[in-house]
Amino acid sequence: MFALDEFSQGACMAVKSTLRDRRRLQTLRDIQRAALTLALRHGYDPVTTEMIAAQAGISQRTFFNYYLNKDAAIVGNAPCFDDETVEGFRASSGPLLADLLQALRQLLTRSELDRGTSQLIDRLLDTAPELVPIFYGSLRRLRDQIADLAVVRLGEDARYDAQLLAEAIAHALADTFRIWANDDAMSDGSIVDVAAAKLQVLRGYLAQV
C-alpha cells in the first residue's frame, strides 16, 4: 500500500525538509515499525498502544501526540501533494494522466520511501487479511488527493470522472508498491512507471468495450 509509512490521525501532511519535520517523520516511522513488528509477532488483536510505545522507546503520552490509536499507527502517515507540485500541475498543459503521474513522481521522490516498512506491511497483510480494510482507508485518501488534483484541471462538474480515474491510478500504484516492497532490484524511481504500464493494460481492456 501507498507509503503507508506516513498517516497521522487520519490526516496527511506535505513532506517538508526542516530538521524538526524530519525528526517528526522519523518518530512517525519508528512508531509504525514498532506497531507492525508487534502485530507480526503477537497478532494484531493483542497489541496495545502501551506495547507499541514501549517497543518504540517512547511514552504512551508521546504516542498519542503522533497517532490517534493503534490502527492509525499500523497504517502510518501518508504524505500530501505540496503547494509546489499543485502549482506545477496547474501550470502544465500536458495530457491529464501524464501530469497526474508526474505529480506522483514528485510526491514519492520527496517522501523518502522506506522499503523495510512496506515489506512489514506486505507480510502483515498476508498473515492477517482481515486488516486489509484498515489499509484501504489510506488508499481512499490517496484516491481523494489524486481526484482533487484532477478536478483542478477538469473542473468541479467532472468530479465523478476524476474520482473514477483516481481510483484506477491509486489501485495501480498500491499494487506496484507491493511489488516494489519485495523486489530489491526495483528502484523507487520506477514505481510510477510500472503503475503507468498497468494503466496502459487497463486502457487496452477498455478499448475493447
Secondary structure, DSSP 8 states (H G I E B T S, - for coil): ----S--BTTB-EE---SHHHHHHHHHHHHHHHHHHHHHHHH-STT--HHHHHHHHTS-HHHHHHH-SSHHHHHH---EE--HHHHHHHHH--S-HHHHHHHHHHHHHHHHT--HHHHHHHHHHHHH-GGGHHHHHHHHHHHHHHHHHHHHHHH-GGGHHHHHHHHHHHHHHHHHHHHHHHT-TTS-GGGHHHHHHHHHHHHHHHHHT-
